[in-house]
């Protein structure tokens, strides 16, 4: 009878452990934090987008019913995209919740096994493993218990110790602290060729913020349908260089203004149509590449980027350059080629450090006299425009080394003999 009772308990223990092993690996703490933050951000963004839909005004020539259909479809799209964006984060939190529940059940089972009925005195039973308090796993007086010791999926363990679920004690609680060095972020940087999903990007941001990372290269590393960045991007206050080029980003979060240490920002070859005003808070920015996007205008806050030396706006849809461009007193290189610009603002002469100005493939009809007042200018190219005449002030540009005005409509004038 005693042996039969033991076999029965062993079978229960084995099944408990088998069920526990069937769960996917527990997500890292960084994953959980990123998922929680991501869902909050998505929900906040959803409300803003729904409010924007509600503010839409029907034109007089559009039937009310047709307009209502459009509005409902807009709201439906917001909700669908929200669900898609939260899907992976929700899965992470659901898995974490399952592990929390199973941990509590494992501890209950361990207490049962560690306290057998007093009538059971079979001397052949292996000695019980000591019961370790969950709090003791975090005690500073002893070596931290590694996760590989606390978590096991090795079936042979059941055969070694039948009277205990784990020979090294209980599963550690999720909080208050992580002492296991193996609970580090997985390979999230995309070096293995796998592109980052929204949740992986959010996790990478959380990990990078904790490590005070100074450089982050995400060039062509975001999945194709990832069109926006999480608000948690603003946590990267130690970041000096950030490369987000060659992705499908359509909008930058307002929190990007929190990257106060940033000196180098590459956003070329995305789908950005508008910049947030907060980009003007990047006061230490030296190099900004926005080429190959869909910009139609620039925020006035760009005038605050007084440390900016290189500014690439080529291959966008800009029709004008703001007068505030003249506030960029440290600017040395300005590239606005392949846009729809019709006029260079007179304030360009205030860019007192400008050495290179490229404005090829635009719709310029003339260059302002102010261009000739930029004494530091060394390279000026305005090919493929509609320029008919060059400013008279250009004769005083002593440092000019390269001038290309080919493929314009210049009219040469000769003085009569």
N, C-alpha and C positions, 0 to 999 in steps of 0.2 A: 504493500500500500504506500509506503514511504517513497519507494522508487517511482511508482506511478505518479504520485503527486509531484515529484521533482520533474519528471518528464513533461507533465502538463504545464508547469510553470515555465520550463525552458521553451516550450513551444510558443507560449504567450510572449515571452521576451523576444524570441526570434522574430515573431510576426510584428511586434512593436518596432523593432529595429529595421525590419524590412520596409515597413511603411515609411519610416523616417528617411531611409536611404532613397526612397522613390522620389522624394522632392528634388527639384533642380537645386543646384548650389545656391546658397544664400547670397543675396546681393551685397556688395560692399557698402559700407556706411556712406561713402561718397555718392554711390548710386542712389541711395535712399534720399539723401539730402537734395541731390540734383532733381530727382523725380518730384519731390514735394514742392520745391521752388518752381519747377517748370509748370506744374499744374496751376499753381497760384498765378503765375505770369500769364498763362494762356487764358485763364478765366477773366483776369483783369483786362486783357487785350480784347477778349470777346465782347465785353460790355462796351468798350470804346468803339469797336467796329459796329455793333448793333446801334449805338447812339448815332453814329455817323450815317447809317442807313436811314434812321428815322428823321434825320435832318434834311434828307433829300426833298427837293421841291418839284412838284409836277409842272411841266410846261403846259401852257394854255392849249397847245395843239394836240396833247396826248389824252386819250380817254381815261377816265378815272379807273375803270376796271383793268385796263392794260397796265397802268402804272402800279396798281395794287399787286398784280401778278409779278411784275418786276421786283417790287419790294419784298414780296414773300420769297422769291427765288434768291434774292440777295441775303436775306436772313437765313435761309436754308443752307446756303453756301458757307456762311460764317459758322453755323453749328456743325456742319459736316467737317469742315477743316479743323475746327476745334477738337472734335472727337478723334480725328486722325492724329493730331498733334499730341493728344493726351494718351493715346492708346498704349504706347510703349512705357510711358511713365506709370500709368495705372497698373500695368502688368508687374512692374518692379515692386510697387507698393503692395499689391496683392500677394506676391511671393514672400515679401518681408513679413506680412501679417500671418501668413501660413506658418512660417518658421517660428514666429513668436508663440503662436498657439501650440505648435508641436513641442517647443522647448518646455513649456509649462507642463505638458502632458508627460514628457520624458522625465522630468523631475519628480512628478507624482509617482510614476512607475518605479523610479529608482528608490524612492523612499519606501515603497511597498516591498521591493525585493530586499532592501537592506534591513528590514524589520520583519523577519519570518515569525510564524506562530511559535510561542514558547514551548509547545508540546513537541515540536520538531527538533530532535536531538541527534539526528543521523551523524555519526562521527566522520563518515566518508565524504560529507559535503565539503567542497573547497571553502576556505575562509572568505568571509565577505570583504569586499574592497571597502576601504574607508569612505565615508560619505563626506564630500567636500562642500562646504558652504559656497553658494554662488559669489557672495561678497569676498570670500577669501581669494578668489581667482584674481582680484585686483589689488590685493594687499601689497604694499610697498616692501614688506618684510620678507617676501619670498619671490622666487623667480616667476615671472608671469607665465601662465599656462598658454602654450601655443595652440592656435586653432586646430592644427593637425592632430594634437593630442586630445583636444576636446571634441572634435568632430571626426567620426570615422565611418567609412562605408565598406570596410573590410569584413567580409562574411566570416572569416576565420576567427574573428574576435569573439563571436558567440560561442564557439567551441572551446575557447581558452578559458573564459570566465562565464559560467552559466548563471551565477547568482548575482550578477551586476550588469547593468546596462552599459556602463563605461568604467573601465578600470582606473581612469584618471579623474573621475568625479563628474559633476553635472556639466551640462552645456552652459557656457557663459551667457549671462544676460546681455542684451544689445547695448545697454548703457550701464554706467555713465561714461566709460572711457574705453578706448581701443589701445591695447598694449601689444597686440600681435603684429609684428612687422610684416607678416605675410598678407595682411589686409590692406595691401597697397592697390592703387589704381591699376587696372589692367592696361594692356597696350591700346591706348585710345587715340594715339596721335596719327593713326592712319599709315604708319610706315609699312604695314604688311599689305597694303594695297586696298584694304577694306575701307570704304568711305564711312564717315561718321553720320549717324542718325541724330535727331534732335536730342534724345536723351543722352546719347554718348557725348555729344558736344557739351551739354549742360554738366555732365559729370566731369569732363575734362576741365571745364571752367572752374568748377568747385575745387578740384585737385590743384590746379594751377594757382588759384587764389591763396590756398593754404600754404603752398610752397613758395609764394612770392616770385613766381616765374617771371623772367624778364623778356623772354622771346618765345613767340608762338607762331609756328608756320602751319597754316591750314590751306595752303594753296591747292586747289582742286581736290580737296579732301572731304567736302560735305556732300551728302547724297543729293541727287538732282532736284528732288522736290522740296528741299529745305530752302525756303524763300525768306526766312526771317531769323534773327538771332535772339536768344533769350535775354531778358533784362539783366540776368546775373552777370552778363559781360562786364558790367560796370564795377564788379568786384576786383577786376584785375588792375588794381591801382599801382602795382609795381611793374607792370608790363612796359617795356621800352620799344620793342619791335613787334608788329602784328601784321601778318600776311593772310588776308582773306580773299585773295585774288582767284579768278577762274572758277567761280562757283555760280550759283543761281540766286544770290541774295537780291531781294527787291527792296528791302527797307532796313535801316539801322535803328536799333533801339535808342531812345533818348538817353539812356544810362551810359552811352559811349563817352559822354562828357566826363565820366568818372575816371577815365584812363589818364590821370594827370601826369604820369611819368612818360607817356608815349612820345617818341621822337620820330618814329617811322611807321607809316600806315599805308599798306598797299591794298587797294580795293578794285584793281583793274579787272575788266572782263566779268562783270556781274550784270545785274539788271536794275540797278538802283535808279529810281526816278526822282527822288527828293532826299535832301540831306536834313537831318534834324538840326534845330538851332543850337543844340548842345555841343555840336562839333566845334563851335567856337571856343569851348572851354579847354580844348587841347592846346594850351598855351606853349607847351614845349615842343610841339610838332615841328620837325625840320623838313621832312619829306612826306608829301601826300600825293598818292597816285589814284586818280579816279577815272582813268581812261577806259574807254570801252563800256560805258554804262548808258543810261537813258535820261540823263539830267537835262532838264529844260530851263532850270534857273538855279541860282546859288543863294543860300541864306546870307543875310547881312552880317551874321555873327562871324563869318569868315574873316572879317576885318580885324578880329582880335588875335589872329594867328601871326603875331609879330615876329616869331622866330622862324617862320616858314621860309625855306631856301629854295626848294624844288616843288613845283606845283604842276601836275600833269592832268589836264582836262580834255585831252584829245579824244576824238571819236565819241562825242556825245551829241545832244540835240540843242545845244545852247544857241540862242539867238542874240543875246546881249551879254556883255560882261558888266557887272555892277561897278559903279563909281568907287565903291569901297575897296576895290582892288588896289587902289593907291595907298592903302594903309599897310600893305605888306612891305614894310621898309627893308626887311632882310631878304626879300625874294631875289634869287639869282637866275633861276630858270623858270620860264612860263611857257607851257605848251598847250595851245588851244586849237590845234589843227583838226580838220575834219569835223567842223560844227556848222552852224548856220549864222555865224556872227556877221553882222553888217557894219559894225562900228567898234573901234577900239576907244575906250573912254579917255578923256583928256587927263584924268587923274593918273594915268599910267606913268606920267613923268615924275610922280611922287615915289615910284619904286626906285629909290636911289641906289640900290645895289644890283639892279637887273643887268645881267650879262647876255642872256639868251632869250629871244622872243620868237616863237614859232607859231605862225597863224596861217599855214597853208590850207587850201581846200575849204575856204569859207565864202562869204558873200560880201567881202569888204569892197567898198566903192572908193575909199580913200583912207589914208593914214593921217591921224591928227598931227598938227605941228608939234604937239607935246612929245612925240616920239623922238624928235631930233634933240630934245633937251635931256635925254637920258645919257649922260656923259659916260656911264660905265658900260653901255651896250656894245657887245662884241659880235653877236650873231643876230641877224634879222632875216627871217625867211617868210615871204607872203605869197608863195606860188599859188597858181590856180585861184585867183580872185577876180574882181572886176575893177581893179584900181586903174584909174586913168592918169593920175598925176601924183608925184611924190612931194612931200613937204619940203619947203625951202630950207628948213632948219637942219636937214640931214647933212648939209655941208659942214656942220660944226661937230659932227660925231667923230672925234679924233681916234677913238679906240675901236671903231667898227672894223672887223676883220673879214666878215662874210655877209654879203647882201645878195639875196636871191629874190628877184621880183618877176621871174619868168612866168609866162602864161597868164598875163594880165591884159589890160586894154590901154597900156601906157601910150600916150601921144608924145612923140619927140618934137621938141621945138628948136628951131634954128634961128639964130640972129641973122638978119639980112646984112650982106656985106656993104 
